[in-house]
Amino acid sequence: MLHFCAPFVIYSVGTMAQKKTIKKRLQKDCVVCGKQMRVISYIDRSYRGGHYFGKHPLFTDEALAEAHKAGTHEEVMGGRVIHVMNKNPIPYDYAEYWECPKCYWGARYPKKDRQESGFLG
Ligand SMILES: [Zn+2]
């Protein structure tokens, strides 16, 4: 009982034991399989329970079409010519991109490779 009331958890990484203070517990949906995962974030900005890829802007088709219509212009950056959009599409929202551990590792290590290398996590 006391264990669950403690404001921090102790877990071990290899032979090293670390004390971390939990900032909050989050419920996130995996963007790949839709499964819910429990993510624990710590005050040192680390987290566990899922894999976070940052915030991605979401655009409507209209916003993208409008930005395309405005065309591009050339700019020199670091000695290279790049094409820059004249108008940036305006995102209507930002979505957090989370993957559950299963999808994260599954995509990077296809089952066949995992079995061959002996990695089954
Ligand atoms: Zn998933």
Backbone and ligand atoms as CSV (ligand in chain L), in Angstrom:
chain,resi,resn,atom,element,x,y,z
A,1,MET,N,N,0.829,-1.200,0.000
A,1,MET,CA,C,0.000,0.000,0.000
A,1,MET,C,C,0.870,1.258,0.000
A,2,LEU,N,N,1.781,1.307,0.953
A,2,LEU,CA,C,2.686,2.446,1.047
A,2,LEU,C,C,3.438,2.671,-0.257
A,3,HIS,N,N,3.789,1.586,-0.885
A,3,HIS,CA,C,4.544,1.647,-2.137
A,3,HIS,C,C,3.834,2.504,-3.179
A,4,PHE,N,N,2.534,2.349,-3.285
A,4,PHE,CA,C,1.778,3.087,-4.295
A,4,PHE,C,C,1.578,4.556,-3.933
A,5,CYS,N,N,1.720,4.875,-2.650
A,5,CYS,CA,C,1.529,6.250,-2.213
A,5,CYS,C,C,2.820,7.054,-2.288
A,6,ALA,N,N,3.937,6.351,-2.465
A,6,ALA,CA,C,5.215,7.049,-2.485
A,6,ALA,C,C,5.273,8.015,-3.665
A,7,PRO,N,N,5.834,9.191,-3.452
A,7,PRO,CA,C,5.888,10.182,-4.537
A,7,PRO,C,C,6.968,9.880,-5.580
A,8,PHE,N,N,7.730,8.850,-5.384
A,8,PHE,CA,C,8.748,8.516,-6.370
A,8,PHE,C,C,8.866,7.004,-6.483
A,9,VAL,N,N,9.439,6.579,-7.546
A,9,VAL,CA,C,9.666,5.147,-7.713
A,9,VAL,C,C,11.160,4.887,-7.779
A,10,ILE,N,N,11.513,3.712,-7.413
A,10,ILE,CA,C,12.910,3.313,-7.518
A,10,ILE,C,C,12.957,2.198,-8.548
A,11,TYR,N,N,13.772,2.345,-9.543
A,11,TYR,CA,C,13.908,1.271,-10.497
A,11,TYR,C,C,15.377,1.113,-10.836
A,12,SER,N,N,15.710,-0.018,-11.322
A,12,SER,CA,C,17.119,-0.234,-11.602
A,12,SER,C,C,17.404,-0.284,-13.085
A,13,VAL,N,N,18.487,0.291,-13.460
A,13,VAL,CA,C,18.970,0.248,-14.835
A,13,VAL,C,C,20.302,-0.471,-14.757
A,14,GLY,N,N,20.323,-1.677,-15.225
A,14,GLY,CA,C,21.530,-2.484,-15.084
A,14,GLY,C,C,21.818,-2.685,-13.604
A,15,THR,N,N,22.972,-2.241,-13.169
A,15,THR,CA,C,23.322,-2.385,-11.761
A,15,THR,C,C,23.078,-1.082,-11.008
A,16,MET,N,N,22.665,-0.064,-11.768
A,16,MET,CA,C,22.506,1.253,-11.178
A,16,MET,C,C,21.053,1.479,-10.735
A,17,ALA,N,N,20.869,1.901,-9.513
A,17,ALA,CA,C,19.533,2.210,-9.028
A,17,ALA,C,C,19.364,3.728,-9.013
A,18,GLN,N,N,18.222,4.152,-9.534
A,18,GLN,CA,C,17.987,5.591,-9.605
A,18,GLN,C,C,16.668,5.948,-8.960
A,19,LYS,N,N,16.628,7.081,-8.362
A,19,LYS,CA,C,15.405,7.588,-7.779
A,19,LYS,C,C,14.894,8.662,-8.721
A,20,LYS,N,N,13.657,8.535,-9.119
A,20,LYS,CA,C,13.132,9.538,-10.031
A,20,LYS,C,C,11.813,10.051,-9.499
A,21,THR,N,N,11.594,11.326,-9.658
A,21,THR,CA,C,10.344,11.907,-9.199
A,21,THR,C,C,9.356,11.963,-10.353
A,22,ILE,N,N,8.215,11.370,-10.131
A,22,ILE,CA,C,7.182,11.356,-11.164
A,22,ILE,C,C,6.512,12.714,-11.244
A,23,LYS,N,N,6.427,13.212,-12.440
A,23,LYS,CA,C,5.729,14.478,-12.652
A,23,LYS,C,C,4.248,14.190,-12.855
A,24,LYS,N,N,3.955,13.349,-13.809
A,24,LYS,CA,C,2.569,12.952,-14.006
A,24,LYS,C,C,2.455,11.628,-14.732
A,25,ARG,N,N,1.311,11.042,-14.586
A,25,ARG,CA,C,1.011,9.801,-15.284
A,25,ARG,C,C,0.054,10.157,-16.411
A,26,LEU,N,N,0.363,9.687,-17.595
A,26,LEU,CA,C,-0.445,10.053,-18.754
A,26,LEU,C,C,-1.041,8.822,-19.401
A,27,GLN,N,N,-2.156,9.039,-20.038
A,27,GLN,CA,C,-2.770,7.978,-20.820
A,27,GLN,C,C,-2.675,8.414,-22.275
A,28,LYS,N,N,-1.941,7.644,-23.082
A,28,LYS,CA,C,-1.749,8.027,-24.478
A,28,LYS,C,C,-2.213,6.915,-25.402
A,29,ASP,N,N,-2.618,7.300,-26.598
A,29,ASP,CA,C,-3.017,6.310,-27.598
A,29,ASP,C,C,-1.876,6.129,-28.591
A,30,CYS,N,N,-1.598,4.885,-28.919
A,30,CYS,CA,C,-0.581,4.590,-29.924
A,30,CYS,C,C,-1.146,4.973,-31.292
A,31,VAL,N,N,-0.399,5.770,-32.075
A,31,VAL,CA,C,-0.892,6.195,-33.387
A,31,VAL,C,C,-0.893,5.050,-34.387
A,32,VAL,N,N,-0.123,4.006,-34.118
A,32,VAL,CA,C,-0.044,2.886,-35.053
A,32,VAL,C,C,-1.168,1.887,-34.825
A,33,CYS,N,N,-1.304,1.374,-33.597
A,33,CYS,CA,C,-2.302,0.333,-33.349
A,33,CYS,C,C,-3.493,0.832,-32.541
A,34,GLY,N,N,-3.414,2.052,-32.018
A,34,GLY,CA,C,-4.535,2.605,-31.279
A,34,GLY,C,C,-4.654,2.140,-29.840
A,35,LYS,N,N,-3.739,1.292,-29.445
A,35,LYS,CA,C,-3.762,0.767,-28.090
A,35,LYS,C,C,-3.429,1.873,-27.093
A,36,GLN,N,N,-4.090,1.819,-25.947
A,36,GLN,CA,C,-3.776,2.816,-24.920
A,36,GLN,C,C,-2.547,2.374,-24.146
A,37,MET,N,N,-1.724,3.336,-23.805
A,37,MET,CA,C,-0.551,3.003,-22.998
A,37,MET,C,C,-0.465,3.970,-21.832
A,38,ARG,N,N,0.131,3.496,-20.779
A,38,ARG,CA,C,0.330,4.347,-19.626
A,38,ARG,C,C,1.749,4.852,-19.640
A,39,VAL,N,N,1.869,6.154,-19.705
A,39,VAL,CA,C,3.182,6.765,-19.765
A,39,VAL,C,C,3.419,7.495,-18.457
A,40,ILE,N,N,4.595,7.303,-17.918
A,40,ILE,CA,C,4.967,8.014,-16.699
A,40,ILE,C,C,6.022,9.029,-17.076
A,41,SER,N,N,5.753,10.286,-16.781
A,41,SER,CA,C,6.771,11.292,-17.071
A,41,SER,C,C,7.392,11.747,-15.756
A,42,TYR,N,N,8.661,12.026,-15.812
A,42,TYR,CA,C,9.422,12.416,-14.628
A,42,TYR,C,C,9.820,13.874,-14.726
A,43,ILE,N,N,10.148,14.461,-13.558
A,43,ILE,CA,C,10.483,15.890,-13.582
A,43,ILE,C,C,11.780,16.186,-14.328
A,44,ASP,N,N,12.613,15.187,-14.557
A,44,ASP,CA,C,13.826,15.448,-15.344
A,44,ASP,C,C,13.528,15.361,-16.848
A,45,ARG,N,N,12.238,15.323,-17.190
A,45,ARG,CA,C,11.745,15.321,-18.568
A,45,ARG,C,C,11.922,13.977,-19.276
A,46,SER,N,N,12.305,12.956,-18.551
A,46,SER,CA,C,12.352,11.639,-19.167
A,46,SER,C,C,10.979,10.988,-18.964
A,47,TYR,N,N,10.747,9.919,-19.635
A,47,TYR,CA,C,9.473,9.232,-19.506
A,47,TYR,C,C,9.674,7.774,-19.855
A,48,ARG,N,N,8.716,6.968,-19.446
A,48,ARG,CA,C,8.771,5.569,-19.829
A,48,ARG,C,C,7.363,5.054,-20.067
A,49,GLY,N,N,7.270,3.976,-20.800
A,49,GLY,CA,C,5.961,3.394,-21.080
A,49,GLY,C,C,5.516,3.611,-22.516
A,50,GLY,N,N,6.206,4.506,-23.230
A,50,GLY,CA,C,5.855,4.761,-24.625
A,50,GLY,C,C,6.999,5.483,-25.306
A,51,HIS,N,N,6.872,5.687,-26.588
A,51,HIS,CA,C,7.918,6.373,-27.342
A,51,HIS,C,C,7.315,7.612,-27.991
A,52,TYR,N,N,7.877,8.743,-27.669
A,52,TYR,CA,C,7.340,10.027,-28.098
A,52,TYR,C,C,8.189,10.619,-29.217
A,53,PHE,N,N,7.526,11.057,-30.274
A,53,PHE,CA,C,8.251,11.600,-31.418
A,53,PHE,C,C,8.008,13.091,-31.613
A,54,GLY,N,N,7.425,13.725,-30.625
A,54,GLY,CA,C,7.205,15.161,-30.736
A,54,GLY,C,C,5.851,15.509,-31.309
A,55,LYS,N,N,5.640,16.797,-31.452
A,55,LYS,CA,C,4.347,17.269,-31.947
A,55,LYS,C,C,4.398,17.461,-33.447
A,56,HIS,N,N,3.365,17.005,-34.103
A,56,HIS,CA,C,3.298,17.129,-35.549
A,56,HIS,C,C,2.146,18.051,-35.919
A,57,PRO,N,N,2.418,19.001,-36.828
A,57,PRO,CA,C,1.329,19.879,-37.245
A,57,PRO,C,C,0.334,19.129,-38.129
A,58,LEU,N,N,-0.920,19.449,-37.982
A,58,LEU,CA,C,-1.961,18.843,-38.817
A,58,LEU,C,C,-2.505,19.916,-39.743
A,59,PHE,N,N,-2.572,19.595,-41.028
A,59,PHE,CA,C,-3.068,20.556,-42.007
A,59,PHE,C,C,-4.342,20.042,-42.660
A,60,THR,N,N,-5.212,20.956,-42.994
A,60,THR,CA,C,-6.382,20.571,-43.775
A,60,THR,C,C,-5.944,20.532,-45.235
A,61,ASP,N,N,-6.683,19.835,-46.069
A,61,ASP,CA,C,-6.362,19.773,-47.500
A,61,ASP,C,C,-6.384,21.175,-48.105
A,62,GLU,N,N,-7.309,21.997,-47.623
A,62,GLU,CA,C,-7.446,23.364,-48.129
A,62,GLU,C,C,-6.186,24.173,-47.834
A,63,ALA,N,N,-5.695,24.045,-46.608
A,63,ALA,CA,C,-4.510,24.806,-46.204
A,63,ALA,C,C,-3.298,24.389,-47.034
A,64,LEU,N,N,-3.174,23.092,-47.296
A,64,LEU,CA,C,-2.059,22.594,-48.099
A,64,LEU,C,C,-2.171,23.054,-49.549
A,65,ALA,N,N,-3.389,22.981,-50.094
A,65,ALA,CA,C,-3.620,23.395,-51.477
A,65,ALA,C,C,-3.309,24.877,-51.645
A,66,GLU,N,N,-3.697,25.657,-50.680
A,66,GLU,CA,C,-3.476,27.097,-50.725
A,66,GLU,C,C,-1.980,27.414,-50.686
A,67,ALA,N,N,-1.254,26.698,-49.832
A,67,ALA,CA,C,0.184,26.896,-49.711
A,67,ALA,C,C,0.887,26.503,-51.007
A,68,HIS,N,N,0.403,25.435,-51.653
A,68,HIS,CA,C,0.988,24.980,-52.911
A,68,HIS,C,C,0.761,26.005,-54.017
A,69,LYS,N,N,-0.425,26.582,-54.023
A,69,LYS,CA,C,-0.797,27.555,-55.042
A,69,LYS,C,C,0.115,28.775,-55.001
A,70,ALA,N,N,0.569,29.126,-53.804
A,70,ALA,CA,C,1.430,30.302,-53.629
A,70,ALA,C,C,2.816,30.077,-54.225
A,71,GLY,N,N,3.152,28.826,-54.528
A,71,GLY,CA,C,4.426,28.533,-55.186
A,71,GLY,C,C,5.624,28.560,-54.246
A,72,THR,N,N,6.795,28.456,-54.868
A,72,THR,CA,C,8.031,28.452,-54.082
A,72,THR,C,C,9.007,29.475,-54.631
A,73,HIS,N,N,10.008,29.804,-53.852
A,73,HIS,CA,C,11.094,30.643,-54.332
A,73,HIS,C,C,12.403,30.009,-53.882
A,74,GLU,N,N,13.487,30.424,-54.546
A,74,GLU,CA,C,14.774,29.825,-54.216
A,74,GLU,C,C,15.524,30.658,-53.192
A,75,GLU,N,N,16.149,29.967,-52.296
A,75,GLU,CA,C,16.985,30.634,-51.299
A,75,GLU,C,C,18.281,29.849,-51.199
A,76,VAL,N,N,19.344,30.571,-50.887
A,76,VAL,CA,C,20.629,29.885,-50.734
A,76,VAL,C,C,20.880,29.687,-49.245
A,77,MET,N,N,21.078,28.455,-48.900
A,77,MET,CA,C,21.335,28.143,-47.508
A,77,MET,C,C,22.540,27.211,-47.428
A,78,GLY,N,N,23.577,27.669,-46.802
A,78,GLY,CA,C,24.790,26.866,-46.661
A,78,GLY,C,C,25.394,26.497,-48.011
A,79,GLY,N,N,25.311,27.423,-48.984
A,79,GLY,CA,C,25.892,27.181,-50.286
A,79,GLY,C,C,25.014,26.348,-51.204
A,80,ARG,N,N,23.828,25.959,-50.723
A,80,ARG,CA,C,22.939,25.155,-51.565
A,80,ARG,C,C,21.644,25.907,-51.801
A,81,VAL,N,N,21.109,25.696,-52.988
A,81,VAL,CA,C,19.856,26.358,-53.318
A,81,VAL,C,C,18.697,25.472,-52.852
A,82,ILE,N,N,17.844,26.039,-52.066
A,82,ILE,CA,C,16.682,25.271,-51.611
A,82,ILE,C,C,15.397,25.967,-52.056
A,83,HIS,N,N,14.366,25.194,-52.217
A,83,HIS,CA,C,13.073,25.744,-52.603
A,83,HIS,C,C,12.236,25.960,-51.353
A,84,VAL,N,N,11.871,27.201,-51.154
A,84,VAL,CA,C,11.114,27.555,-49.961
A,84,VAL,C,C,9.694,27.934,-50.362
A,85,MET,N,N,8.752,27.450,-49.628
A,85,MET,CA,C,7.358,27.784,-49.940
A,85,MET,C,C,7.111,29.265,-49.670
A,86,ASN,N,N,6.410,29.909,-50.582
A,86,ASN,CA,C,6.087,31.324,-50.395
A,86,ASN,C,C,5.146,31.518,-49.222
A,87,LYS,N,N,4.369,30.515,-49.011
A,87,LYS,CA,C,3.381,30.626,-47.933
A,87,LYS,C,C,3.369,29.309,-47.169
A,88,ASN,N,N,3.538,29.391,-45.899
A,88,ASN,CA,C,3.490,28.176,-45.096
A,88,ASN,C,C,2.043,27.805,-44.806
A,89,PRO,N,N,1.725,26.532,-44.941
A,89,PRO,CA,C,0.365,26.142,-44.579
A,89,PRO,C,C,0.150,26.363,-43.085
A,90,ILE,N,N,-1.028,26.782,-42.743
A,90,ILE,CA,C,-1.322,27.034,-41.330
A,90,ILE,C,C,-1.940,25.775,-40.721
A,91,PRO,N,N,-1.284,25.207,-39.721
A,91,PRO,CA,C,-1.865,23.997,-39.107
A,91,PRO,C,C,-3.128,24.325,-38.325
A,92,TYR,N,N,-4.081,23.431,-38.391
A,92,TYR,CA,C,-5.299,23.653,-37.603
A,92,TYR,C,C,-5.164,23.063,-36.207
A,93,ASP,N,N,-4.127,22.225,-36.053
A,93,ASP,CA,C,-3.913,21.631,-34.731
A,93,ASP,C,C,-2.551,20.958,-34.708
A,94,TYR,N,N,-2.134,20.589,-33.525
A,94,TYR,CA,C,-0.905,19.821,-33.386
A,94,TYR,C,C,-1.250,18.527,-32.659
A,95,ALA,N,N,-0.695,17.447,-33.127
A,95,ALA,CA,C,-0.966,16.166,-32.489
A,95,ALA,C,C,0.327,15.572,-31.944
A,96,GLU,N,N,0.225,15.018,-30.778
A,96,GLU,CA,C,1.390,14.330,-30.226
A,96,GLU,C,C,1.488,12.971,-30.898
A,97,TYR,N,N,2.697,12.598,-31.235
A,97,TYR,CA,C,2.898,11.326,-31.905
A,97,TYR,C,C,3.527,10.348,-30.912
A,98,TRP,N,N,2.746,9.365,-30.528
A,98,TRP,CA,C,3.215,8.358,-29.579
A,98,TRP,C,C,3.106,6.980,-30.207
A,99,GLU,N,N,4.072,6.150,-29.927
A,99,GLU,CA,C,3.979,4.746,-30.329
A,99,GLU,C,C,4.153,3.894,-29.089
A,100,CYS,N,N,3.386,2.816,-29.005
A,100,CYS,CA,C,3.538,1.908,-27.881
A,100,CYS,C,C,4.836,1.119,-28.089
A,101,PRO,N,N,5.404,0.572,-27.027
A,101,PRO,CA,C,6.678,-0.152,-27.170
A,101,PRO,C,C,6.619,-1.268,-28.202
A,102,LYS,N,N,5.462,-1.915,-28.304
A,102,LYS,CA,C,5.327,-3.036,-29.241
A,102,LYS,C,C,5.481,-2.562,-30.695
A,103,CYS,N,N,4.812,-1.469,-31.038
A,103,CYS,CA,C,4.906,-0.945,-32.404
A,103,CYS,C,C,6.288,-0.344,-32.644
A,104,TYR,N,N,6.810,0.329,-31.637
A,104,TYR,CA,C,8.115,0.971,-31.770
A,104,TYR,C,C,9.188,-0.065,-32.100
A,105,TRP,N,N,9.269,-1.105,-31.292
A,105,TRP,CA,C,10.277,-2.127,-31.510
A,105,TRP,C,C,9.916,-3.027,-32.688
A,106,GLY,N,N,8.626,-3.269,-32.896
A,106,GLY,CA,C,8.175,-4.131,-33.980
A,106,GLY,C,C,8.542,-3.576,-35.336
A,107,ALA,N,N,8.439,-2.243,-35.482
A,107,ALA,CA,C,8.732,-1.615,-36.762
A,107,ALA,C,C,10.223,-1.620,-37.045
A,108,ARG,N,N,11.005,-1.495,-35.986
A,108,ARG,CA,C,12.450,-1.411,-36.181
A,108,ARG,C,C,13.122,-2.775,-36.263
A,109,TYR,N,N,12.506,-3.716,-35.609
A,109,TYR,CA,C,13.060,-5.071,-35.640
A,109,TYR,C,C,11.968,-6.043,-36.080
A,110,PRO,N,N,11.818,-6.234,-37.376
A,110,PRO,CA,C,10.790,-7.189,-37.832
A,110,PRO,C,C,10.982,-8.550,-37.173
A,111,LYS,N,N,9.869,-9.225,-36.966
A,111,LYS,CA,C,9.869,-10.474,-36.218
A,111,LYS,C,C,10.979,-11.448,-36.632
A,112,LYS,N,N,11.165,-11.562,-37.950
A,112,LYS,CA,C,12.154,-12.494,-38.469
A,112,LYS,C,C,13.555,-12.156,-37.939
A,113,ASP,N,N,13.900,-10.846,-38.026
A,113,ASP,CA,C,15.221,-10.419,-37.569
A,113,ASP,C,C,15.385,-10.641,-36.077
A,114,ARG,N,N,14.273,-10.387,-35.347
A,114,ARG,CA,C,14.341,-10.517,-33.902
A,114,ARG,C,C,14.641,-11.948,-33.499
A,115,GLN,N,N,13.989,-12.889,-34.205
A,115,GLN,CA,C,14.193,-14.282,-33.873
A,115,GLN,C,C,15.625,-14.706,-34.190
A,116,GLU,N,N,16.108,-14.194,-35.316
A,116,GLU,CA,C,17.467,-14.552,-35.721
A,116,GLU,C,C,18.513,-13.989,-34.773
A,117,SER,N,N,18.254,-12.772,-34.290
A,117,SER,CA,C,19.243,-12.151,-33.409
A,117,SER,C,C,19.005,-12.539,-31.954
A,118,GLY,N,N,17.905,-13.259,-31.714
A,118,GLY,CA,C,17.607,-13.678,-30.351
A,118,GLY,C,C,16.938,-12.598,-29.524
A,119,PHE,N,N,16.581,-11.502,-30.180
A,119,PHE,CA,C,15.906,-10.424,-29.477
A,119,PHE,C,C,14.406,-10.643,-29.562
A,120,LEU,N,N,13.785,-10.871,-28.432
A,120,LEU,CA,C,12.355,-11.171,-28.451
A,120,LEU,C,C,11.524,-10.102,-27.768
A,121,GLY,N,N,12.177,-9.043,-27.306
A,121,GLY,CA,C,11.428,-7.978,-26.627
A,121,GLY,C,C,10.569,-7.319,-27.643
L,1,ZN,ZN,ZN,1.013,0.290,-30.911
